[in-house]
Amino acid sequence: MAGQTRCIAIVGPFQSGKTALLEAILHRTGAIDRPGRAASGNRTGDVSAEARAHGMSVEPAVASVSFLGDTFTFIDCPGSVEFAHDMRAALPVCDAAVVVCEADERKRPALELVLRDLEAAGIPRLLFINKADATPGSLRDALALLQPASSVPLLLRQIPLWQGEQAVGFIDLALERAFVYREQAPSEVVALPEGEWPREKAERFTMLERLADHDDALMEDLISEVEPARDRVFADLARELREGQVVSVLFGAAEHGHGVTRLLKALRHEAPGLAETRARLGVAPEGPGLAQVVKTLHAGFGGKLSVARVLRGVLREGDGVTGSGGNQARIAGLMTLTGAAGARVPEAREGEVAGLAKLEGIATAETVAVGNEAPAALVALPPLEPVHAVSLRIRDRKDDVRLAGALAKVLEEDPALSLEQHADLGEMRLTGQGEMHLRVAVERLGARFGIGVDLDRPRVGYRETIRSGAVARGRHKKQTGGHGQFADVAITVRPLARGEGFRFEDEVVGGSVPRQYIGSVEAGARAALARGPLGFPVEDIAVTLKDGAAHAVDSSDAAFQAATRLALDDALPKAGPVLLEPILAVTLSVPSSATARATGLVTARRGQILGFDARPGWTGWDQVEALIPEAEMNGLIVELRSATAGVGHYTARFDHRAELTGRSADAVRAGQPVRRAG
């Protein structure tokens, strides 16, 4: 239906050619004069300086085009798993998705991750096999290779026309027409070569058989050898795509503009529109203007911009809106977006994606409605567990005050980042989804806010304990001319079971230590255990007050605390102090082909394999359970993804503390990193 406004996500594995496809679409529809190149740093889809510097998408890019009377807004989502959270925030409001991939077995697990997100969100999707002009073998073989990544049948819509080993065009199985590619231009219709008819008929019948799985009348036609009407075939293609019964597969070469027009026509005729998306999200068509925020941006000069799709009604400059979190704001301005460029507009109509200026207090993934009533949240995005961390240290102390505000903006832009303050370790940590994820965040701090920070490995929360008991006495006596200071305590220390922490026991008899000072002895013990003889907090220890002495005039709370510290300073070195390091329970999720490499990473990090099994609900994936010292976790995600073509993941939680001895303990006491096993 002409005149529709659709929102289409472009998704797929890292380096599959998503942004190249967006450039080709923009060029084909006349939105840009020529497609940009990553090497030239001039791609519309590379919005930020960080994206251009690294030659990869690090945030979604939004661009709208007009095609045959319809408006399409494309949201080009990053392919790296480190930035996949941006895709998950944008997907729910999209009418459909184009999944860009390659016929490469090594990238199939990454494709599976993307398809699972789409399936979970209920997004209709087409598959665009990129670089197919140079893909060896048949498209049918490619389909068999990629099918395990999808729980929904893949439906081949085209077959290539070959000239030697080069695909020079394609045959559309629904239209039964042949097309020859033209560089950066629409393909040209040509007569179907005589020798291709048998192959075309066989592949078309296979396509129709798949469609007939959900159309009994079509199945009867096939059995009766009745040629179905073309309109009926297209109606089935559209219905089964929208209902998630098939995933149509097209192919091309984005860098050359091949296959782009057919893709756009398939989207125009078969992709659902806003009405279906509203129904999926449970949005009534009537009511006040309603939009969903998919991304938050902070421009150094323009302030906060909330990128949102209007799901109902119209949003206008000056409208007061309320977010699903309850905060209210006023739209200071609206902008259309094409990559990094924008144009001011007075309003945004339903179906459109626009930037809403100055929506303070309203976050990514919130739903906003015109008026004073908070709308129900349409999307729930659970927080992501961090897998990589760095310690931040500001370079210039005069930037200390500005750092908090700048970090708040960076974290508002990217909810997958988090900031942790570790007062016990004296450090501030930035955590996120990987090394590149954190690097980009730090680069933004410098580029947008002029704040430089140095990065370091996070410190490890070592502790110490004792292996045996000891007895000690501490006497604090000081005469300063008026009232003096006096306290005397006799204590014993003994180890407790791992994880019991600290226990204080009072076994004084006869009142040698007055009752009012018993608490002072406990407070002094806690203070003394904050730093033991090895330089770390002491735990899993019992301190027992056995005896002592006091002076009627000179004893005080401070004196008994001081005496207790003296006693513990004497007792702890005699009690066999030993270092304790934190051990994490780690679950690694990897493709089965990489399980051996994953277990090797664990053992190389002084880890203990507890076992592994098939990952529940994931065919061809394993789950490895292990215990790994926290000191060995730094960089694990980098090596794990390197060993798994970018798709490995883990979750970790504190499990227990274990003794650390020998050279490793000596290295910790000397302030050096612990050497890995092997």
C-alpha positions as CSV (number, residue, x, y, z in Angstrom):
1,M,0.0,0.0,0.0
2,A,1.5,3.3,-1.1
3,G,2.2,6.1,1.3
4,Q,3.2,4.0,4.3
5,T,5.9,4.9,6.7
6,R,8.0,1.9,7.9
7,C,10.9,1.5,10.3
8,I,13.4,-1.3,9.3
9,A,16.3,-2.5,11.4
10,I,19.5,-3.5,9.6
11,V,21.2,-6.1,11.7
12,G,23.7,-8.9,11.4
13,P,27.1,-10.2,12.5
14,F,30.1,-7.9,12.8
15,Q,31.6,-7.0,9.4
16,S,28.9,-8.6,7.4
17,G,28.3,-5.4,5.4
18,K,25.3,-3.7,7.2
19,T,26.5,-0.1,6.9
20,A,27.6,-0.8,3.3
21,L,24.0,-1.9,2.6
22,L,22.7,1.3,4.2
23,E,25.0,3.3,2.0
24,A,23.8,1.4,-1.1
25,I,20.1,2.0,-0.1
26,L,20.7,5.7,0.4
27,H,22.4,6.0,-2.9
28,R,19.8,4.0,-4.8
29,T,17.0,6.1,-3.4
30,G,18.8,9.4,-4.2
31,A,19.4,10.4,-0.5
32,I,23.2,10.7,-1.2
33,D,25.2,11.3,-4.4
34,R,27.5,8.3,-3.9
35,P,27.9,5.6,-1.3
36,G,30.6,6.2,1.3
37,R,33.5,3.9,2.1
38,A,34.7,2.8,5.5
39,A,38.3,3.3,4.4
40,S,37.5,6.9,3.4
41,G,35.7,7.6,6.7
42,N,32.8,9.2,4.8
43,R,30.0,6.7,5.4
44,T,26.6,8.2,6.5
45,G,26.1,5.3,8.8
46,D,29.3,5.9,10.8
47,V,27.8,8.6,12.9
48,S,30.5,9.3,15.5
49,A,34.2,10.1,15.4
50,E,34.8,6.9,17.2
51,A,33.0,4.9,14.5
52,R,35.0,6.5,11.8
53,A,38.3,6.1,13.7
54,H,37.7,2.4,14.2
55,G,36.0,1.7,10.9
56,M,33.0,0.0,12.6
57,S,29.6,0.9,13.9
58,V,29.6,1.7,17.6
59,E,26.0,3.0,17.9
60,P,22.8,2.9,15.8
61,A,22.6,5.1,12.7
62,V,19.2,6.4,11.6
63,A,18.4,7.4,8.0
64,S,15.1,8.0,6.2
65,V,14.5,7.5,2.5
66,S,11.6,7.7,0.0
67,F,11.0,4.8,-2.3
68,L,8.1,4.5,-4.8
69,G,6.0,6.8,-2.6
70,D,6.7,5.0,0.7
71,T,8.9,6.3,3.4
72,F,11.5,4.0,5.1
73,T,13.5,4.8,8.1
74,F,16.4,2.4,8.5
75,I,18.1,1.9,11.8
76,D,21.6,0.4,11.1
77,C,22.6,-1.4,14.3
78,P,26.2,-2.3,15.3
79,G,27.2,-5.9,14.6
80,S,29.7,-6.3,17.4
81,V,28.4,-8.3,20.3
82,E,29.9,-5.5,22.5
83,F,27.3,-3.0,21.2
84,A,24.4,-5.4,20.7
85,H,22.5,-3.7,23.5
86,D,21.8,-0.8,21.2
87,M,20.1,-3.2,18.8
88,R,17.9,-4.7,21.5
89,A,16.6,-1.2,22.4
90,A,15.7,-0.4,18.9
91,L,14.2,-3.7,17.7
92,P,10.8,-3.6,19.4
93,V,9.7,-0.5,17.5
94,C,10.8,-1.7,14.1
95,D,8.3,-3.2,11.7
96,A,10.8,-5.6,10.2
97,A,14.5,-6.4,10.0
98,V,16.9,-7.0,7.2
99,V,19.5,-9.5,8.5
100,V,22.8,-9.1,6.6
101,C,25.1,-12.1,6.7
102,E,27.6,-14.1,4.7
103,A,27.6,-17.8,3.7
104,D,30.4,-18.4,6.2
105,E,30.3,-21.2,8.7
106,R,32.6,-19.4,11.0
107,K,30.1,-16.5,11.3
108,R,27.0,-18.7,11.8
109,P,27.1,-18.6,15.6
110,A,27.1,-14.8,15.4
111,L,24.1,-14.9,13.1
112,E,22.3,-17.2,15.5
113,L,22.7,-14.6,18.3
114,V,21.1,-11.9,16.1
115,L,18.3,-14.2,14.9
116,R,17.5,-15.2,18.5
117,D,17.1,-11.6,19.5
118,L,14.7,-11.1,16.6
119,E,12.8,-14.2,17.4
120,A,12.5,-13.2,21.0
121,A,11.1,-9.8,20.0
122,G,8.8,-11.2,17.4
123,I,10.3,-9.1,14.6
124,P,9.5,-10.3,11.0
125,R,12.8,-10.6,9.1
126,L,14.4,-11.1,5.7
127,L,17.9,-12.5,5.2
128,F,20.2,-10.7,2.8
129,I,23.3,-12.8,1.9
130,N,25.9,-10.2,1.2
131,K,29.0,-10.7,-1.0
132,A,27.1,-13.5,-2.8
133,D,28.6,-12.5,-6.1
134,A,31.9,-14.1,-4.9
135,T,30.4,-16.9,-2.7
136,P,31.6,-20.3,-3.9
137,G,29.1,-23.1,-4.2
138,S,25.4,-23.0,-4.7
139,L,22.9,-20.7,-2.8
140,R,21.1,-23.9,-1.8
141,D,24.3,-25.1,0.0
142,A,24.6,-21.7,1.6
143,L,21.0,-22.0,2.9
144,A,21.8,-25.4,4.4
145,L,24.8,-23.9,6.0
146,L,22.8,-21.1,7.6
147,Q,19.6,-22.9,8.5
148,P,20.8,-24.2,11.9
149,A,21.1,-20.5,13.0
150,S,17.4,-20.0,12.5
151,S,14.5,-21.8,14.2
152,V,12.3,-20.7,11.3
153,P,12.7,-22.1,7.8
154,L,14.8,-20.1,5.4
155,L,13.1,-19.6,2.1
156,L,15.3,-19.0,-1.0
157,R,13.7,-16.3,-3.2
158,Q,16.5,-15.9,-5.8
159,I,19.1,-18.0,-7.5
160,P,22.2,-16.5,-9.1
161,L,23.0,-16.2,-12.8
162,W,26.7,-17.2,-13.2
163,Q,29.3,-16.2,-15.7
164,G,32.2,-18.5,-15.0
165,E,32.7,-18.2,-11.2
166,Q,31.1,-14.7,-11.0
167,A,27.5,-14.1,-10.2
168,V,26.4,-11.5,-12.8
169,G,22.7,-11.4,-11.9
170,F,19.9,-13.4,-10.5
171,I,16.6,-15.1,-11.2
172,D,13.6,-14.0,-9.1
173,L,11.7,-17.2,-8.3
174,A,8.5,-15.4,-7.5
175,L,8.5,-13.2,-10.6
176,E,10.1,-15.8,-12.8
177,R,12.3,-13.1,-14.3
178,A,16.0,-12.8,-14.8
179,F,18.0,-9.7,-13.9
180,V,21.6,-8.7,-14.7
181,Y,23.5,-6.5,-12.3
182,R,24.6,-3.0,-13.1
183,E,27.3,-1.3,-11.0
184,Q,25.6,1.1,-8.4
185,A,22.4,1.0,-10.5
186,P,19.1,-1.0,-10.7
187,S,19.4,-4.4,-12.3
188,E,18.3,-4.8,-15.8
189,V,15.6,-7.3,-16.9
190,V,16.9,-9.9,-19.4
191,A,15.5,-12.9,-21.1
192,L,15.8,-16.1,-19.0
193,P,18.6,-18.2,-20.6
194,E,17.2,-21.4,-22.0
195,G,19.6,-23.5,-20.0
196,E,18.4,-22.0,-16.7
197,W,14.7,-23.1,-17.0
198,P,15.1,-26.5,-15.4
199,R,17.0,-25.1,-12.4
200,E,14.5,-22.2,-12.1
201,K,11.6,-24.6,-12.2
202,A,13.1,-26.9,-9.6
203,E,14.0,-24.1,-7.2
204,R,10.6,-22.3,-7.6
205,F,8.8,-25.6,-6.8
206,T,10.9,-25.9,-3.6
207,M,9.9,-22.4,-2.7
208,L,6.2,-23.0,-3.3
209,E,6.4,-26.3,-1.4
210,R,7.6,-24.4,1.7
211,L,4.9,-21.8,1.3
212,A,2.3,-24.5,1.0
213,D,3.2,-25.8,4.5
214,H,0.9,-23.0,5.7
215,D,-1.5,-22.8,2.8
216,D,-3.6,-25.9,2.1
217,A,-5.1,-24.5,-1.1
218,L,-1.6,-23.9,-2.5
219,M,-0.7,-27.4,-1.6
220,E,-3.7,-28.7,-3.5
221,D,-2.6,-26.7,-6.6
222,L,0.9,-28.2,-6.4
223,I,-0.4,-31.7,-6.1
224,S,-2.7,-31.1,-9.0
225,E,0.1,-29.5,-11.0
226,V,-1.9,-26.3,-11.3
227,E,0.3,-23.2,-11.6
228,P,-0.6,-20.8,-8.8
229,A,-1.4,-17.1,-9.6
230,R,1.5,-14.8,-9.1
231,D,-0.5,-12.5,-6.9
232,R,-1.3,-15.4,-4.6
233,V,2.3,-16.3,-4.3
234,F,3.2,-12.8,-3.3
235,A,0.3,-12.7,-0.8
236,D,1.6,-15.9,0.8
237,L,5.2,-14.5,0.9
238,A,3.9,-11.4,2.7
239,R,1.6,-13.3,5.1
240,E,4.1,-15.9,6.1
241,L,6.9,-13.3,6.6
242,R,4.6,-11.2,8.8
243,E,3.5,-14.2,10.8
244,G,7.0,-15.4,11.3
245,Q,6.5,-18.7,9.4
246,V,9.4,-18.2,7.0
247,V,12.4,-16.0,6.6
248,S,12.7,-14.9,3.0
249,V,16.3,-15.1,1.7
250,L,17.7,-12.6,-0.9
251,F,21.2,-12.0,-1.9
252,G,23.5,-9.4,-3.5
253,A,26.7,-7.4,-3.0
254,A,26.2,-4.2,-1.0
255,E,29.5,-2.7,-2.0
256,H,28.4,-2.8,-5.7
257,G,24.8,-1.9,-5.1
258,H,23.7,-5.4,-6.3
259,G,20.4,-6.7,-5.1
260,V,19.4,-3.5,-3.4
261,T,16.3,-2.6,-5.5
262,R,14.8,-6.1,-5.2
263,L,15.3,-5.9,-1.4
264,L,13.6,-2.5,-1.3
265,K,10.7,-3.8,-3.3
266,A,10.4,-6.9,-1.1
267,L,10.2,-4.6,2.0
268,R,7.7,-2.4,0.3
269,H,5.3,-5.2,-0.7
270,E,5.8,-7.7,2.1
271,A,7.0,-6.0,5.3
272,P,4.4,-5.2,7.9
273,G,3.7,-1.6,8.8
274,L,2.9,0.5,11.9
275,A,-0.5,-1.1,12.5
276,E,1.0,-4.6,13.0
277,T,3.8,-3.2,15.2
278,R,1.3,-1.4,17.4
279,A,-0.6,-4.7,17.7
280,R,2.5,-6.5,18.7
281,L,3.4,-4.0,21.3
282,G,-0.2,-3.7,22.6
283,V,-0.6,0.0,21.7
284,A,-4.2,1.2,21.0
285,P,-4.4,3.2,17.8
286,E,-6.4,6.0,19.6
287,G,-5.1,8.2,22.3
288,P,-2.5,10.9,23.1
289,G,0.7,11.0,21.1
290,L,3.0,8.1,22.1
291,A,6.6,7.4,21.3
292,Q,9.3,4.9,22.3
293,V,12.9,6.1,23.0
294,V,15.4,3.9,21.3
295,K,18.6,5.9,21.9
296,T,19.9,8.8,23.9
297,L,22.6,11.1,22.5
298,H,24.5,14.0,24.1
299,A,26.0,16.4,21.6
300,G,28.6,18.7,23.0
301,F,26.8,21.8,21.6
302,G,23.2,20.7,21.3
303,G,22.5,19.0,24.6
304,K,20.5,15.9,25.0
305,L,18.7,14.3,22.1
306,S,16.3,11.3,22.5
307,V,15.9,9.3,19.4
308,A,12.3,7.9,19.3
309,R,9.7,6.4,17.0
310,V,6.3,7.9,17.1
311,L,3.9,5.0,17.5
312,R,0.6,7.0,17.8
313,G,-0.5,10.5,17.0
314,V,1.8,13.5,16.5
315,L,4.5,15.0,18.7
316,R,5.1,18.7,18.3
317,E,7.7,21.2,19.5
318,G,6.6,22.5,22.9
319,D,4.5,19.5,23.8
320,G,4.7,18.4,27.5
321,V,5.3,14.6,27.8
322,T,5.5,12.1,30.6
323,G,7.8,9.1,30.6
324,S,6.9,5.6,31.7
325,G,9.2,6.2,34.6
326,G,7.0,9.1,35.8
327,N,9.3,12.0,34.9
328,Q,7.9,14.9,32.9
329,A,9.6,17.1,30.3
330,R,8.9,19.4,27.4
331,I,10.0,18.8,23.9
332,A,12.4,21.7,23.1
333,G,12.7,20.8,19.5
334,L,12.4,18.0,16.9
335,M,14.8,16.8,14.3
336,T,14.8,14.4,11.4
337,L,18.0,12.3,11.3
338,T,20.2,11.0,8.5
339,G,23.4,9.7,10.0
340,A,25.1,12.6,11.9
341,A,23.1,15.2,10.0
342,G,19.7,16.5,11.2
343,A,17.1,19.0,10.1
344,R,14.7,20.9,12.4
345,V,11.0,20.0,11.9
346,P,7.9,21.4,13.7
347,E,6.4,17.9,14.4
348,A,6.9,14.2,14.1
349,R,4.0,12.1,12.8
350,E,3.1,8.5,13.6
351,G,5.5,6.0,12.1
352,E,8.4,8.5,11.9
353,V,11.7,8.4,13.8
354,A,12.8,11.7,15.2
355,G,15.2,13.3,17.7
356,L,13.4,14.9,20.6
357,A,15.5,17.6,22.3
358,K,16.0,18.2,26.0
359,L,13.9,15.3,27.4
360,E,15.7,15.5,30.8
361,G,15.0,12.7,33.2
362,I,13.7,10.3,30.4
363,A,16.0,7.4,29.5
364,T,16.6,5.0,26.7
365,A,13.8,2.3,26.4
366,E,11.2,4.5,28.1
367,T,7.8,5.1,26.6
368,V,6.7,8.8,26.4
369,A,3.2,10.1,26.0
370,V,1.9,13.6,25.4
371,G,0.2,14.9,28.6
372,N,0.6,14.4,32.4
373,E,-0.2,10.7,32.6
374,A,2.6,8.2,32.6
375,P,2.1,5.5,29.9
376,A,2.8,1.9,30.6
377,A,6.3,0.8,29.6
378,L,6.2,-1.0,26.3
379,V,9.7,-2.5,26.5
380,A,11.6,-4.1,29.3
381,L,15.4,-4.2,28.9
382,P,17.0,-6.2,31.7
383,P,20.4,-4.8,32.7
384,L,23.4,-6.6,31.2
385,E,26.0,-8.2,33.4
386,P,29.4,-6.6,32.8
387,V,32.2,-8.8,31.4
388,H,35.1,-6.3,31.3
389,A,36.3,-3.6,33.6
390,V,39.0,-0.9,33.8
391,S,40.1,1.3,36.6
392,L,39.8,5.0,35.8
393,R,42.3,7.6,37.0
394,I,41.9,11.3,36.0
395,R,44.9,12.9,34.5
396,D,44.3,16.5,35.5
397,R,42.9,17.0,39.0
398,K,41.1,20.2,37.9
399,D,38.8,18.0,35.8
400,D,37.7,16.1,38.9
401,V,34.4,18.1,39.3
402,R,33.5,17.9,35.6
403,L,34.3,14.1,35.4
404,A,31.1,13.2,37.3
405,G,28.8,15.1,35.0
406,A,30.6,13.9,31.9
407,L,30.4,10.2,33.0
408,A,26.7,10.6,33.8
409,K,26.1,11.7,30.2
410,V,28.2,8.9,28.8
411,L,26.3,6.3,30.9
412,E,23.0,7.8,30.0
413,E,23.9,7.4,26.3
414,D,24.9,3.8,26.9
415,P,23.0,1.9,29.6
416,A,25.3,-1.2,29.1
417,L,28.1,0.8,30.8
418,S,28.2,1.1,34.6
419,L,30.3,2.9,37.1
420,E,31.5,1.3,40.4
421,Q,33.1,3.0,43.3
422,H,35.3,0.7,45.4
423,A,36.3,2.7,48.4
424,D,38.0,-0.2,50.0
425,L,40.4,-0.5,47.0
426,G,40.6,3.3,46.4
427,E,39.5,3.1,42.8
428,M,36.7,3.9,40.4
429,R,35.8,1.3,37.8
430,L,34.1,1.5,34.4
431,T,32.5,-1.8,33.4
432,G,30.9,-2.9,30.2
433,Q,30.6,-5.5,27.5
434,G,34.2,-5.7,26.2
435,E,37.5,-4.0,25.6
436,M,36.3,-2.0,22.6
437,H,33.1,-1.0,24.4
438,L,35.1,0.6,27.2
439,R,37.7,2.1,24.9
440,V,35.0,3.9,22.9
441,A,33.4,5.2,26.1
442,V,36.8,6.7,27.3
443,E,37.3,8.2,23.8
444,R,34.0,9.9,24.1
445,L,35.0,11.4,27.5
446,G,38.0,13.0,25.8
447,A,36.4,14.0,22.4
448,R,33.1,15.4,23.7
449,F,34.0,16.6,27.1
450,G,37.7,17.3,27.0
451,I,38.4,15.0,30.0
452,G,41.5,12.7,29.8
453,V,41.7,9.6,32.0
454,D,44.3,6.8,32.3
455,L,43.2,3.2,32.4
456,D,44.6,0.4,34.6
457,R,43.8,-3.1,35.6
458,P,41.2,-3.2,38.4
459,R,42.6,-4.1,41.7
460,V,41.7,-7.4,43.4
461,G,40.1,-7.5,46.8
462,Y,42.6,-9.7,48.5
463,R,42.1,-10.6,52.2
464,E,44.2,-12.4,54.8
465,T,43.5,-14.8,57.6
466,I,45.4,-17.0,60.1
467,R,46.1,-20.7,60.2
468,S,46.6,-21.1,64.0
469,G,45.8,-19.6,67.3
470,A,48.0,-17.1,69.2
471,V,48.0,-15.3,72.5
472,A,49.1,-11.7,73.1
473,R,48.8,-8.8,75.5
474,G,48.6,-5.1,74.8
475,R,49.3,-2.4,77.2
476,H,48.7,1.3,76.4
477,K,50.2,3.7,79.0
478,K,50.9,7.3,78.6
479,Q,51.3,10.2,81.0
480,T,51.0,13.7,79.6
481,G,50.6,15.8,82.7
482,G,46.9,15.8,83.9
483,H,44.9,12.7,83.2
484,G,47.0,10.0,81.6
485,Q,46.0,7.1,79.4
486,F,45.9,3.5,80.5
487,A,44.5,0.2,79.3
488,D,45.6,-3.4,79.4
489,V,44.1,-6.3,77.5
490,A,44.9,-10.0,77.1
491,I,43.5,-11.6,74.0
492,T,43.6,-14.8,72.0
493,V,43.0,-15.2,68.3
494,R,42.0,-18.3,66.4
495,P,40.9,-19.1,62.8
496,L,37.3,-19.5,61.8
497,A,35.8,-21.5,59.0
498,R,36.1,-19.9,55.5
499,G,33.4,-17.3,55.1
500,E,32.5,-16.7,58.7
501,G,34.1,-13.3,58.8
502,F,34.8,-11.8,62.3
503,R,33.7,-12.9,65.7
504,F,34.3,-11.1,69.0
505,E,34.0,-13.0,72.3
506,D,34.2,-11.7,75.8
507,E,35.5,-14.2,78.5
508,V,36.5,-11.7,81.1
509,V,35.7,-12.7,84.7
510,G,35.9,-10.7,87.8
511,G,35.5,-7.3,86.1
512,S,39.2,-6.8,85.3
513,V,37.9,-4.9,82.2
514,P,34.9,-2.8,83.1
515,R,31.8,-3.5,81.1
516,Q,31.8,0.0,79.6
517,Y,35.1,-0.8,77.8
518,I,34.2,-4.2,76.3
519,G,32.8,-2.5,73.2
520,S,35.9,-0.4,73.0
521,V,38.0,-3.6,72.8
522,E,35.8,-4.9,70.0
523,A,36.0,-1.6,68.1
524,G,39.8,-1.6,68.5
525,A,39.9,-5.2,67.1
526,R,37.8,-4.3,64.1
527,A,40.1,-1.3,63.4
528,A,43.3,-3.4,63.8
529,L,42.0,-6.1,61.4
530,A,41.5,-3.5,58.6
531,R,45.1,-4.1,57.7
532,G,46.9,-7.3,58.8
533,P,50.6,-8.1,58.7
534,L,50.5,-9.0,55.0
535,G,48.9,-5.6,54.2
536,F,45.3,-6.6,53.6
537,P,42.1,-6.8,55.7
538,V,41.9,-9.8,58.0
539,E,38.8,-12.1,58.1
540,D,37.6,-15.5,59.2
541,I,39.1,-14.8,62.7
542,A,37.8,-14.9,66.2
543,V,39.2,-12.5,68.8
544,T,38.6,-13.4,72.4
545,L,39.1,-10.9,75.3
546,K,40.5,-13.0,78.2
547,D,41.7,-10.5,80.7
548,G,42.9,-7.0,81.3
549,A,43.3,-4.1,83.6
550,A,41.9,-0.6,83.9
551,H,42.6,2.6,85.9
552,A,39.8,4.4,87.7
553,V,41.0,7.8,86.3
554,D,43.2,7.2,83.3
555,S,41.3,4.5,81.4
556,S,39.1,5.5,78.4
557,D,37.5,4.3,75.2
558,A,40.5,5.5,73.2
559,A,43.0,3.8,75.5
560,F,41.3,0.4,75.3
561,Q,41.1,0.6,71.5
562,A,44.8,1.5,71.4
563,A,45.7,-1.4,73.7
564,T,43.7,-3.9,71.6
565,R,45.5,-2.8,68.4
566,L,48.8,-3.3,70.1
567,A,47.8,-6.8,71.2
568,L,46.6,-7.8,67.7
569,D,49.8,-6.3,66.1
570,D,51.6,-8.8,68.3
571,A,49.3,-11.8,67.9
572,L,48.6,-11.9,64.1
573,P,52.2,-12.4,62.9
574,K,52.5,-15.4,65.3
575,A,49.2,-17.0,64.1
576,G,50.4,-18.1,60.7
577,P,49.0,-15.3,58.4
578,V,48.1,-16.3,54.9
579,L,46.7,-14.5,51.9
580,L,43.1,-15.2,50.6
581,E,42.1,-14.5,47.0
582,P,38.5,-14.2,45.8
583,I,37.4,-17.1,43.6
584,L,34.5,-16.6,41.1
585,A,32.0,-19.2,39.8
586,V,32.1,-18.7,36.1
587,T,29.7,-20.1,33.4
588,L,31.1,-19.8,29.9
589,S,28.8,-20.2,26.9
590,V,30.5,-21.1,23.6
591,P,29.8,-22.9,20.4
592,S,30.6,-26.6,20.8
593,S,33.5,-26.3,18.3
594,A,35.2,-24.0,20.7
595,T,34.7,-25.9,23.9
596,A,38.2,-27.3,24.0
597,R,39.7,-23.8,23.6
598,A,37.4,-22.4,26.3
599,T,38.5,-25.0,28.8
600,G,42.1,-24.3,27.8
601,L,41.5,-20.6,28.7
602,V,40.2,-21.6,32.1
603,T,43.2,-23.9,33.0
604,A,45.6,-21.3,31.8
605,R,44.1,-18.9,34.3
606,R,44.6,-21.2,37.3
607,G,41.0,-22.2,36.9
608,Q,39.2,-25.4,37.9
609,I,36.8,-27.0,35.5
610,L,33.7,-28.3,37.3
611,G,32.1,-29.7,34.2
612,F,30.4,-28.9,30.9
613,D,27.2,-29.8,29.2
614,A,25.0,-28.8,26.3
615,R,23.7,-25.2,26.7
616,P,19.9,-25.5,27.4
617,G,17.9,-24.5,24.4
618,W,20.9,-23.9,22.1
619,T,21.7,-26.6,19.6
620,G,25.5,-26.8,18.9
621,W,26.5,-24.8,22.0
622,D,28.1,-25.8,25.3
623,Q,28.1,-24.4,28.8
624,V,31.3,-24.8,30.8
625,E,31.2,-24.4,34.6
626,A,34.4,-23.4,36.3
627,L,36.0,-21.7,39.3
628,I,38.5,-19.0,38.4
629,P,40.5,-16.6,40.7
630,E,39.3,-13.0,40.3
631,A,43.0,-12.0,39.7
632,E,42.9,-14.0,36.5
633,M,39.6,-12.6,35.0
634,N,41.1,-9.5,33.4
635,G,41.0,-9.9,29.6
636,L,39.1,-13.2,29.7
637,I,36.3,-11.9,27.5
638,V,38.8,-10.7,24.9
639,E,40.5,-14.1,24.7
640,L,37.1,-16.0,24.8
641,R,35.7,-14.0,21.9
642,S,38.9,-14.4,20.0
643,A,38.5,-18.2,20.4
644,T,34.9,-18.2,19.4
645,A,34.7,-15.7,16.4
646,G,33.3,-13.0,18.7
647,V,30.3,-14.8,20.2
648,G,31.6,-16.4,23.5
649,H,30.1,-15.0,26.7
650,Y,30.4,-15.7,30.4
651,T,28.7,-14.8,33.7
652,A,30.5,-14.7,36.9
653,R,29.7,-14.4,40.6
654,F,31.7,-14.4,43.8
655,D,31.9,-17.9,45.2
656,H,34.5,-18.1,48.0
657,R,38.0,-17.1,49.1
658,A,40.9,-19.5,48.9
659,E,44.5,-19.5,50.3
660,L,47.2,-18.1,48.0
661,T,50.7,-19.2,48.7
662,G,54.1,-19.5,47.2
663,R,55.4,-17.2,44.4
664,S,51.9,-16.0,43.6
665,A,51.5,-14.7,47.2
666,D,54.9,-13.2,47.1
667,A,54.0,-11.3,43.9
668,V,50.8,-9.9,45.5
669,R,52.7,-8.7,48.6
670,A,55.2,-7.1,46.3
671,G,52.4,-5.3,44.3
672,Q,53.0,-7.3,41.1
673,P,50.5,-9.2,39.0
674,V,50.1,-12.9,39.6
675,R,51.7,-15.0,36.9
676,R,49.4,-17.4,35.1
677,A,49.8,-21.2,35.2
678,G,51.8,-22.7,32.3
